């Protein structure tokens, strides 16, 4: 017997299950991988990282996602615990060995006495208490059940995957180790420099390269701006990439002592340092074209790829219209939604919404109410965007950012704004935690 059924063992579902289990409730966690694969995943491990191995900035003073990390750690997040345990160098970012991370999350879930992990595909919305955390690759049967219940067409966008290179195939006579502006320990990124002629030739090849063809049902589906395929970015103008993932600022080529015309960066992808992913190079190029074009990058002329890039379709619901302030489906309040299917974007954001869904559900199962975290916190700001901070008709995926936070009472200097918002968030989250803990069952 279980108290609640969670469908989906990604970051959000795993975090939801952990929060409920730690609160003393019996959880059935259903994950279809192991029975049926997806277009993006490569293993059966829970919480597998697909698009990147980074949780982005870990700085709570300068970046909203870093603040979200801190808030989740303070609330006992399994995802952040395992992220910290499997951390690899990445400057001020939190990146991890993706295999070790997923294995750590899976081991923790399997070992918990209050969680039953079941490998199964679920095709219908449950009748009892449940959390749907099936992510961007929700199986067709369950997606149709959601549509039938909500009466809404599912929204969709494309999410592309960056390629991964074997470290020993990178030519370090051309490339060098350096983080932008020398942040980190100096070995967090490998940099591949380009002069103007090399960049223009690369851009032309990228534009002419053969791309994955869309199926009829995929046409007119928008990309998410935060995970844009490199060739789509490049199509916006010849210099777009030089001001995006290929910007050279803060990177000194040791051979010239100057900034190159453009730079391709690679970030460590596993703890051994044997695999490196090409930062910002999510792509929908066909595999043969990736080999040809990416080997035009200086230093990668002999690159061996552990994984080539790919493309998959994401789906999410119109959360501001369909969900209440605690992530319950308004038409069936026994069901909550969590993770990317709600329209949040990013690994950490997905896990954070899973954390909140789990805590809301635990409070409800205990017979008490739980007010959402204040909108001045990273958790509260993201939740507010999902459950009512955006117009339902134009609702699109969103990473956490300080633009979602209420403005400060006084108008400080722009340079001080983020640090002051972070300080306010810490105070308000601490007060919320104390108030929630004091509510009797």
N, C-alpha and C positions, 0 to 999 in steps of 0.2 A: 504493500500500500504506500501511496505517496500523498503528500499534501499539495503539491503543485507540479505541473508538467511544463518543462521548458523544451522548446523545439528549436534546435540549432546549437551546435557546439563550437561556434566561432568565438571571437573575443567577447562579444556581448553576452552570448548564452553561457559561456564558461564563467564570466564574472557574476552574472545573475545567480547561477547555480551555487557558486561559492558563498555569496552573501546570504542566501537563504539557508544553506547548509550550516554556515557558521552561526546563524540565528537559531538553529535547532530544528529546522523543518526538513522533512523528507522530500527529496527532489528526484523526479524521473527526468533525465536529460536525454533527449532523442537526437541523434546525429546520423544523417543518412550516409555520410562517407564511411566506407566499410561495407556498404551495401550497394551504393550507387555513387559514382564520382561526379565531379563538376568540370566545367571547361577551364577553370583556373587553378584548382588545387592539385598538388602532386603527391600528397600523403594522406593518411587517415588520421593524423594527429589533430587534436583539438587546437583551436586558436592558431591555425597555420597562417603565417604572414605571406602574402602573395605579391603585392605591388611593390613593396619596399621592406627593408629590415629596420626602418627608423621610425621612432615615435616623435621625431622632429625635436625642436628645442627643449632643453631641460632647464632653462633659465626662467624662474618664476617672476623675476623682476622686469624682464624685457619682452616676454612672449606669453600670450594667453595659454598656449598649450603647455608651456612649462608650469604655469600656475595650476592648470588642470592636473598635471602629474602630481604636484605637491598635495592638492586636495584629495586625490584618490589614494595616495600613500597614507594620508592621515586617517582615512576611513577603512584601511585594511584591504586594499585592492590586491587580488591574486595576480592580475595582469601586470601591475607595476612591480610587484614583488619578484615575479619571474623575469620581467624585463631587466630589472636591476641585477639579478643573479647571473644573467647571461649577456651582460653588457660588453660591447666591443668599442674600441676608440672611434669617436666621430666628432671631435671638437666639442662644442657646447650642446650637441644633439645627443639624444638617447637612442642609440642603435644597438642591436643585439644579434647574436648568433641565432639565426631564425630556426634552425633545427633544434638546438638546445632549448630555446624558449618554448617552442610548441611541445617538445617532449616533457619539459618541466610542468607546463600547465596540465597536460594530459595525466601525468603521474599524480599530481595533486588532486585532480578531480576523481580519478579512479580509486585513490587511497582514502578518500573521505567517506566515513561510515554513513553519512546522511545522503549520499548521492548514488543513484543507480544509473550508470551510463548504458544506454541501449542503442545499438546500431540498427536503425530502422528509418524508413521514410514515412513521414506523416502527411496525409493528403487532405485532411479536413481539420477545421478548427475544433479544438476540444470543448467538451461541455463544462468541465470543471475549471478551477483556477489554472491559468496558463500564462506563459510568456512566449511570444513568438519572436525569435531572434535568428531568423533564417538568413538574414543578410541580403546582399545584392544578388545572390544566385538562388533565390527561392524556387523550389521545384514547382513544376507546372500545376500539379494537382492542388497543392496548398495555395498557390497564387490565385487559381480560379476560385477556390473556396473563399479567399479574402475578398475578391471582386464581387462574388455573389452576395456576401454579407454587407459590404460597404456600398455597393452600387456605383463605385467609382472605377474608372479605367486606371490601370496601374501606369505610373509614370516610369520613364526609363532614361538612362544615359549610358555612355560607354566608358569603361575604365580600362586603361592599358597598362601592361606590365613591362618593366625595364629589363634589359638583358644583364646577365652575370658573366664575368670573365674570370678565367683562371689566372691567379697572380703571377705564376711563373711564365706566362706567355706575354706579359707586358714588358716592353723594351724600356728599361730604366736608364738607358743612356740618353733617351729622349725625354722621358717623363721624370717627375720628381715628387717627393713628398712635401706637402705643405697644406695647412688649413688657411682659409681666407683670413687675411690680417693676422696670421700666425696664432690663431686661437687653438686651444688644445695642446697636445704634446709634440706637434710638428709632423706626425706620421699618420694623421687621421684620414687624409685624402691623397690620392695619386692624381697628378695633374698632367694632362696631355695638351701641349701648346699647339696653336695653329697660327701661321702668318696669314696675311690677307688672301693670297692666292689659294692657299690650302683651304681656307674657310669658304671662299666663293665656290671652289670646286666641290667641296663637301655639300654645301647648301644646294647646288644645282643637282647633284646626284640624289640627294634626299627628296627633292621635289619631283624628280623624274622616276624614282624608284617605284616598283610595282607594289601596290597595297592590297591588303585583304579586302575581298569583295563583300559587300553587305548583302544579307538576305533581304527579301522583300519586306519582312516585318521589322527590319532594323533601320530602314530608311527614315530620314528626318528625325532621328533620335539624337538629342544634344549631348555633347561631351561635358563632363564636369571640368571646370576651369583649373582645379587644383591637381588634376592628373591628366593633363592634355598630352596626346601623342606628340612627339617631337616634330614630326613632319607637318602636323596641323599647325603647331606654333610657327614653324618655318614658313608656312604658306601665307602668314600675315604680313610678311615683309622680309627683305633680305637681311636686315639687321636685328630682327626680333630675337633670335636665339642668342645674339651677342649681348643682349640686355636681359636675358633670361638664364637658362641653365648653362650657357656657355660664356657668361660674363667673365672677363679676365681681371677685374679690379681686385686689388689686395693680394695678387699672386705674382711673385717675382721669379721669372725663369732664370735659374742659376747659370745658364749658358750665356745670357745676355744682360742679366741684372735688371731687366725691364719687364713690364707687363706684356704678355703676348697680345696678338690681335683678338684671339678667342681662346678659350680653354674648355676642354672636356674633363670633368672630374669623375673619379671613381671612389666609392666609399666601401670600407671593409664590410663584408657580408656574413662572415662566420668567425668564431672565436680563434680558429687557427690562423686566420689571415690568408687563407689559400684562395678565397673567392671574394671578388669585388664587383659591386654593381655600378652601372653607368648612371650617374645621378641625373635625373630629369629626362632620361631617354626612353620613357614609355613609348611604345610604337605599335603601329598596325602594318608595318612593312612585312612582306612575305619573308620567310626564313632565309631563302637564298639571297634575297636582296639585303637583308641585315648583314649577312656575312660579307658581302661585297662592299657595302657602303660603310659599315662601321670599321672595317679594316683600312679605310682611307684615313682614319684618325691617326695622326702621328703617335707612335708608340704602341698602337694596336694593330700594326700591319700583319703581325703573326698571331693575333689573339685567338685563343681557344675559348669557346663559349660553353659554360656549364648549363646555361639556360638562355634561350633566345626570347625576345619579347613576344607579347601576344595581346589579344584583345578579348574582352568579354562584356556582356551586357548586364547592367545593374538595374534593379527595380526598387522603387520605394513608394510609400503611400503618402497621401496628402494629409500628413499628420495634424496641421493646424485645424483642419476641418473635422478629422475623424477621432482624434484622441483628446482626453481631458487632461487636466494639469498634472495627473500622476500616471500618464501614459496608458490609461485604460481606454479600450475601444468604447466609444459612447453608446453604440448600439448593443454591445455585449460586454458589460463591465467586468465579467470574469476573466477577460483576456487583456493582457498588456502587450505592447510591442516594445522592442528594444533593439539598439544597434542601427546599422546602416539602412535597414528597411524603413526606419522612421524618417530618413532623409538627413541624418547627420553624416558627415564625411570625415574619414580618417580613422585609423586604428584606435587611437586613444579616445576620441570622441565616442566611437561605438562602444568601447568597453565602459566608459563613464555612464552612458545611458543604460547599459546593462546593469551596472552597479545600482543606479537609482531605481530601475524597474524591480530589481531584487529586493531592495530595501523597502520600497513602497508595498510590494507584495507581502513581505515579512510582517510589516506593521499591520496590514489588513488581516492576515491570518491570525495574528495575535489579538485581534479585536480592538485595535487602537488606530487612530488616525496619525498621519505623518505629513506635516506641511512640507512643501518643496523647499529646497535650499534657496536663500535669497538671490535675487537676480544680480546682485553685486558680486557674487562668486562666479567662478568659471563654470561650475556645475549648474548653477541656477540660470546663468545667462544662456547656456546652450539649451537647457531644458525649455526655457522661455521661448527661444526661437522655434523649437520643434512644436511646441504645444499651443502657440498662439502669437508668436512674435513676427510671423510672416503671413502674407496674403496667401490663402490656400491655392488660388488659381495660378499664381506665379511662383509657387514654392519650389525651391531648388536646394540641392545638397549644400551644406555649409560646414566649414571647419570652425572651431572655436576661435574667436578673435575679440579684441577689445572693443570693436565696433558694436558688439552685441551687449555690452555692459551699459548700465545707466551712466550718464555723465556725472562727473564729480560736482559737488555743491559749489565749490569755488573753481574758477577757471585758472588752473596752474599753467606754467610754461609747458609747451608741448614736450620738451625734453624730460619733464618730470612726471608726465601724465601716467605712463604705464606703471612706474614704480609706486605711485600713489594709489592707483587702482588695485594693484596687487596687495598693498598694505591694508586697504579697506576690505578686500576680499578675505584676507586672513582673519581679521577681527570678526567679520560677519559670519564666516564659516564656523569659527570657534563658538560664537554665541548660539548659532543654529544647532550645532552638535550638542551643546549643553541642554538646550530647550527640548530637543528630540529625546535625549536620554532621560529627561525628567518626566516625560509623559507616562502615566501609569498604564499598565496593560488592562 
